[in-house]
Structure formats: structure tokens, C-alpha cells
Amino acid sequence: MLNITLLKRLCETPGIPGREERVRGLIEREIEGLFDEVTTDALGSLHCRRGPRKGSAVSKVPVDSATKVMLLCHMDEIGFYVSHINDKGFVYLNPAGGFDPRNLFSRRVLLCTDNGDLKGVMNPAGRPLHISTQEERSKVPEVKEFYVDLGMDVKDVKKKVRVGDFVVMDEPFIEVGRTVVSKALDNRFACWLGIETIRGLKKSGAGHACEIHVAFTTQEEVGLRGARTSSFAIKPDIGLGIDVSLSCDTPGVPESEAVTIQGDGFGLHIQDSSFIANKSLVDDIEKVAKKNKIKYQRTILARGGQDGAAAQQAAAGARAVGIVCGTRYIHTVTEMIDRRDLQAALDVLVAYLPTVK
């Protein structure tokens, strides 16, 4: 049975690029006893190493010659940094990550400070419906036009809020039909999968000859930054970029641009703007999926990138591929994943890792 409670806790914990501390703390508590070594690097990424384990499917392998397999799971969600407080107490923002301003209207937000979190609302500058012109109503504001209203006197705002505090959307994780819906499924899904994969291996008792490194990385949404430093430190032989991908199987999108179909299994990610997957890895994982009757779909994303690219390009390079989950409405508060695809992603990783020699 899927551990949806853990996914909910991960999604609802605030953490934008450069401010992933709370997410990292939650993960550190959750992974106790799963790894042989856990460290945090200078950029804030959490490196978790699990050495080879004996099992019926593997023979003894010295640690120093074991194949290093790295799962890259970024912790950050898109959000904002406080950049200015005006003389009326309205809070202005600078984005950390990519936003479509059409999805920012009338949002409830959480402004996170060192001394506690403050609830507020986000809206764009300008006249409301009843006094605006048709031209004003048809204009889509730029991200920089949005501000946060905390409902406080300016003196209280300036006392509680500083430039550099951060803002995330304030929406609950919910289950809708056979799906889960939340902000930050991009990419707390991967954090969940990194944890649950190791739990699955431990429970199965199959053992693995490879040395597994799960890196919970920082600052992916602003350029794969934590994944780059982590990959240079670990120098993996195989990099598995764990992330969401588009699922545009929805009205208004041509079928040829759907990328994934929800419910058709995990995504075996072959290409995007940042990398091209290693063909032998694609073949290996495809073979495992077929053998274990795990549903999957090959995926190519026209634009965008993921942490697997950093593993592929670090130091002398690594073979890399993406394991992704199709997600509707990415970079909104309604990100949606089918639970059957969550299960498929988990099943294929638990089945694949013991096969790595």
C-alpha cells in the first residue's frame, strides 16, 4: 500500500530554491536506519549512501569496486523571495522558479520567516472587476506585478517580515478519485520515491550489488545547481533523474503533445532540453519493467530539464536516464498524479536496483 501520508507531509512542507531546510529536516527524520551514511553538502543537498547488501540475487561485491547508482531527487518547489515592503505594508516578490502568471490570481500564500509563518493573499496590482475596463480585464499581468497582502498595519509587517524571507502557495494536499493533488508534487514526488524505494528494497530482502546514493538535491528549479555539485562529489556510474513530467492528456492540447497519459505507468524519460538518456540504460529498465509486468511509457519533453542531466555531465560523466511520473497542471497548486503511476515508478526502481552489477 502506498505511503500517501508521507507524500502529503513532504508536499505541505515549504521549501523553495535555497531554502530547503525544512524539507531536508523532514527527510532526515524519515530515513533513520535506511542508509549507512548521511551527509549534507555546502549547497544544502542531502547525500545518503547505502552500500551493497547480501541477498539471494547478488554475490559479494567489495564496496570499492561496486557500481555507484545515484538517484537524484530535488527538494525545492517554485516560490518567491520577499524583495520589498512598501509604505502601505504590501509585500513585493522576486520569483525563484518558473511561474505562469495566469495561475497566480487570488492565491492564498504562506510567508515564511525565521520567527514563524504568516498567512496572506496574493493578487496583481490594478483595479478589480467592478471598476476595471474591458482592456484591463483582458491583460495578463507580469509576475513582477503580483504582491502579498498580510492584512496588517505597515509597522507590524515591517516588524515581522524582512527582505529575503520566502513565500509559497498555501494549499492542502488532497486525494481526488484515483489521483493525488497538491502544490509541490514537483518534486516532492521524487523525495517520496527516493525514501520509499530504499524501504522497498529493505522489505524485499533481495539485496543489491550496487552502491546506492540517494541525493536529495537543492535549487533544481533555478538551474540544477544542487545536482551538479552532488554529482561531482559522488561521481556516479549511473544517474537516475527522478522527477515529474508533463501529462497534457487534457482538453485543449493536441494528442501529439501529451508527453504522458495518466494511468499508463511511469515515464521512461529519453530526452529533454538538458540531456539525452543512455540507450543501454533505457533498454535495461525497459527489460525489467516488461519482466515484472510494470506499466511504463517512453517520454520525450520538448522543453525543460531535470537533475539526470547533471549526473550525466559531472566529472568524467555517467550513464543517465530519467524515471518520471506524468503530472497534470505542473507549476500550479493543482498538480495531479495518478496513484497507479506512483506505484509503477516505485515498483520499477525496487525491481531494477538489484539487477545492477
N, C-alpha and C positions, 0 to 999 in steps of 0.2 A: 504494500500500500504506500502511495506517495506521501512524503512528509510535507504536506502543504502548509502546516503551521510554521515550519522553518522558512519556507519561501515567503510567507506573509511577513514574518518578522524582519527578514532581510529587506524586502521591498519598502516597508514602512520606516526603516531607519534612514535618516537623512545623511547624505554624503555626496558632495559634488567634487569635481576635479580639484585636487589639492586639499580637500577637507574630508578625507575618507576615514578619519579616526574612529568614528562610532561604528561604522560597518566593520572595520578591522577588529575592533574590540569584541563585537558580537561573534565574528568568525573564530577568533582566538578561544573564546569560551566554548564554542560549539565543537571544535576539533580536538579537544583534550583527549589524549590517548590514541589518536589516529595516526600520528606521524612520529618519526624518530628524531626529527629536528625541525624547529620552527624559529625563524629569524625575521626581522624587519629591516629593510634596507633604508638608505638615506632618503629616498623619494617616497617612502611610506608603504611600499609594496610588501606583502607578507609572503615569505618563501617557506614552503612546507615540503620536507623531504621524507619519503618513505622508501627504505631500502628493499632489496629483493626479499621475498618470503618463500619458504619451502611450501610445496604443495604437490599434489599428485600429477599436475600438468607441467611442472617445471623441475629442472635439475638444479643442483647447487651452482651458483654463479658468484664469483668474487665481486664484491662491490665495486672495486676499482676498474673492472672491465665490463660492468653492466651497462646496457644501453640506457641512456637518460631520456626519459619521456617527460615532456613538460606540458601541463595543462595550463593555459593562460586564461584567467577569469577576471575581468576588470571589475572593480568595486564601485566606481564612480557612476553617478547619474547626472544628467544635464541639470543645470541650475544657474544661479546668479550670485554675483558678489555685490554687496552694497557699495555704491560708488559716490553717493552724495545724499545729503539730507537738506531739503530747502527750508526757508524761514517759516514755512507753514507746517513742517513736520512730515511732508511727503518724502518717501524714500525712493531714490533712483538707483538703477541697477546696471551692471555690466554682465553680459551673458558668459557662461562657461559651458560651452557646448552649443549644438545647433538647434535653433528653435524656428518653427513656422509660426509667425505672429497670428495667423488665423486661429490658432489653438490656444491663445493666451487670454482671450477676452473673459472677464468676470470670473477669475480664478481665486480660490482660497489658497493661501500660501502660509508657509511656516518660515519665519525669520529666525535663524539660529545664531545665538550669541554665546559668549563664554559664560554668561550668567543665567542662561535659560532661553527657552524658545518662546517666540511671540507669534500669535496668530494674526493674520492680516488678510487683506484682499488686494488683488492686482487688477488694474484697469488701464486703458490707454488715456492719455490726455485728450481733451476735446469735449464737445457738447454731447449730452445724452440724447436718446431717441426723440423725445418730445420737443426739443428745441433745435435739432440739427437739420441741416439741409439735405436734400437727396444726394448731392455731390459728396457731402461729408460722410454720409452713411455708406456710400459705395467705396470709400477709400479704406484700404487695409493699412493700418499703422505699421511703422517700423518697430523692431524690438526695443530700440532706444526710447520710444515714446511711452512705454509702459512704466508704471510706478506702483509702489505699495502704500496702501493706506492702513495704518495701525490703529486708527480710531483714538489717538492720544493727543494731548497737548504737545506742542513742539518741544517744550522743555523736558517733558518725560521721554519723548522719542530720542532726543539728543543725549539724555542721561543713560538710556538703555542700549542704544544702537551706535555702532561705530562703523566707519568705512572698513571694509574687509570682512564684516560679518556676511553670512551667506543665506540664500533663500532657496527653498524647494517647494514644489507643489504639495498641498495638504489634502490628499485624497486617500481614502481607505482601500485596502486590498479586499476584493470581493470575489466570490465564485458565481459564475453565470453559466447556467447549463453545464456543459462538459468542459468549460474553459475557466481559466483564472484571469482576472482583470486587475491591473494596478499601474500606477506610475512605477518607474524604475525596474520593471522586468528586464529592461536593457540597463544593466546587465546582471542584476541580482539572480536572474535565472542561472547564469554561469557560476556564480558563487555557490548557489544551492547545488548545482550539478557537481562542482568540484568536491564538496563535502560528501554528498550522498554517494558519489562513485567510490570513494575510499571506504565508506561504510558498507557499500555493497560488496566490495572485494573482501573486506574483513569477514562479513557474514557468510560469503560463499565458501571461504576456506580453500579456494583453488590455488592460491599462491601466484607469484609472478616473478619472472627472472629479471625484469627491468627495474631500474631505479626510477621511481615516480616522483616528480616535482610538481606540486600544485602551486602556482603563483597567483595570488590574489593581487592584481596589479592596480596601480593608480593612474589617473589622468589619461585614460584612453580616449575620452570624448574630446580632448583637445590635442590629439596627435600621437597616440600610442606611447606616451612618454614612459610610464612605469614598465611597460612590456619591453621596451628597448633596454633599459638598464638591467632589468631582471634577466633577460635573455643573455646579455653579455656576461652576467655573473654566473649563470648556471651552465651556459654553453650546451644546450640540449642537442641530442642526436635527432630527436623527433619533437616537433612542436605541434600541439593540438590547440588551435584557436577556438575557444568556447564562447559563443555569443548568440545573440538573436539575429534573425534576418527578416527581411520583409515577407509578409504574407498578404499580397494585394489581390486575394481572391474575392474581392468585394465589388459592389456596383461602381461603375464609372471607370474601371481600369481594364484595358484590353487583356485578354487571356494570356497573350504572349509576354506580358509584363508582370504577371502574378508573382514570379520568383518561387514561392512555395504555395502549397494548398494545405490548409489546416486539416489535421486528422490523417494526413498521408505519411506521417512518420518524421523522424529527424531529418535535417538537411545535411547532406554530404557536400560541403562547400568547396567549389572548384576554382572560382575566380571572382575577384572584385577589383577595385581600383588600386588596392595595396599589394596584392600578391596573386600568384597562380599556384595552385596546390601541386604537390608532388604526385605524379601519376601512380607510382607504386604504392603509396600510402592510400590513395583513393581506392585502388584495386584491393588492397589488404582489408580495409574497413568494409568495403562492399561485400567481400567474400564472407567476412564474419557476420554481417547483417543477414545475408542470404541463408547462411548455415543455421542461424538461430531464429530465422523467420521474424526478423525485426523490420518493421516498415521504415523505408527511407526514401528520400528523393534527392537527386542531384540538383545543386543550386549554383546559379551564377548571378551576381549582383552587378548591374551596370555601373553604379557609383557607390562609393563608401569603402570603408576599410575595417580591419579588425586586427587583434593582437597577434594572430598567427603570422602576420607579415613581419613582425619584429623578431620572432624566433627564427624565421627563415633567413633573415638578413644579419643576424648578430654574429660577431666574431667570424669564424670560418663558415658559418651558415648551418642550417639544419633542414631536414626534410619537414615539410609542414602541410597541414590540411586543416580545414575548418569543420567543426561539429556544431551545427547551429539548430535553432528552433524557430520555425516560422511564426512571426508575430504580427498581428494586425495593429494598425494605428500607432506605429513606433514614434517615439518622442512626443507622446501625449500622455494624459492621465488615464487613458483607456487602453493601454497596451494589453493585448489579449493573446493568450497561448492555450492551445488545446491540451488537456491533460494527457491524452494519448500520445502526443508528440513529446511531452516531458518524459513519459515512461520510455519511449523508444530511445531518446537520447541517453538516458540513464542505462538502459539495457545494453546498448551497443558499446559503451565505454567499459562497463563491467565485463563484457564478453571479450572485448578487444585486448585490453591491457595484459591479461595472462598469456596472450599469444605472441607477445613481443619478445624476441630472443636477444 
